[in-house]
Amino acid sequence: MAAGDAYLTRRLRPFTTTIFATMSELAAATGSVNLGQGFPDTDGPDELREVAVAAIREGRNQYPPSAGVPELRRAIAAHQQAWYGLDLDPDSEVLVTVGATEAIAATLLALCEPGDEVVMFEPSYDSYAACAAMAGAVPRLVRLHPPDWSFDPDELAAAAAGPRARLLLLNSPHNPTGKVFTPDELDQVAAVCAAHDLLAVTDEVYEHLVFDGSHVPLATLPGMRDRTLTISSGGKTFSFTGWKVGWVCAAPALVAAVRAVKQFLTYTSPAPFQLAIAHGLGYEPPVLRGFAAELAAKRDLLCDGLAALGYDVFRPAATYFATTDIAAVAPGISARDFCLALPERCGVVAIPSSVFYDPADPAAGRNLVRWAFCKRDPVLHEALARLTSWEP
Ligand SMILES: Cc1ncc(COP(=O)(O)O)c(C=O)c1O
């Protein structure tokens, strides 16, 4: 029994200890280079830090409005218009949350009745299944297949046709695979949402960290604007993952439903960071594209290095993460055992991708490992140098 199981409700027991905590402890205990958790090891622009500091000094320190400070709601609406041509009313169609994490939780709690089904792609970011469980909802998983992480349209259609299917959760750009869903795939997703009258919830936190192709919000597809809740956050875009400023954009009735939950989860989100992210959202496109270009070079550094070491690399089109198949480098060993051995044997931490699959299917993702490359170049070089000492 894991710590906490004696008290934790049955529906949340599968979510007690995360691999991320285990791996971070191992990293600390072994002095490993940590390519596990997805946060950069350098901060974002000084200018944004100064905006937050100035806001604290100027006294923006009491409860801001529950929906978010007007400056940020206006900046989010202006950003959606400038980048994607989406028109939003900052008062009724934008809600600020404590990171995308709260946005996802509040959305599922607001929209799902117990027993409702949530269609989502697998592998998936770990909070989705946990948030579905909090809402008493049930994931209906649609498998993404390497090397391009495509899905079978019939499997998607079957999942969406379930009698209790309520909403579809789409994460593009996608963690852990780094996939950007193609225009064709987005059309298929939109078509099943329309055919089965599903709401769509999109997690777009990596929207500005795209290296190949471009990000297209599902809400911009014909007929999707009014059935889609678009979730994003400033953490990844601006390299301030600890600020936890996120948001939901949707039609007024949907935002009102999520706001009803948000007010009793956290009521509001920290004001100084909201003001800093509002400032960042006003950056001209070349600035944000510059952040992505820097990260693309890191992607190449890590992916080329892993390939040279014999790993089968699925080079990501976006995000912080690369996935490898380890079968050639560590024959016969599961990704989980490989990742548990790696800190001790090489001084490197990575995440077994099996944790992003349904635990009921132990074979899923058995050979896949996720590596974060949002680190300084010397750190990536050091990790690659250490990995040369791996022997099967
Ligand atoms: C796909 C995805 N969604 C949401 C989050 C969390 O975002 P936030 O820090 O804004 O809560 C992460 C963080 O890793 C993520 O990878």
The ligand as a Gaussian input file, in Angstrom:
#p B3LYP/6-31G(d) Opt

LIG

0 1
 C        0.698000      19.055000     -21.444000
 C        0.809000      19.866000     -20.206000
 N       -0.268000      20.499000     -19.734000
 C       -0.219000      21.239000     -18.614000
 C        0.943000      21.380000     -17.905000
 C        0.957000      22.190000     -16.653000
 O        0.932000      23.536000     -16.955000
 P        0.978000      24.623000     -15.794000
 O        2.355000      24.611000     -15.213000
 O        0.633000      25.891000     -16.484000
 O       -0.019000      24.235000     -14.780000
 C        2.103000      20.729000     -18.349000
 C        3.348000      20.824000     -17.580000
 O        4.278000      20.071000     -17.765000
 C        2.028000      19.958000     -19.539000
 O        3.110000      19.318000     -20.010000

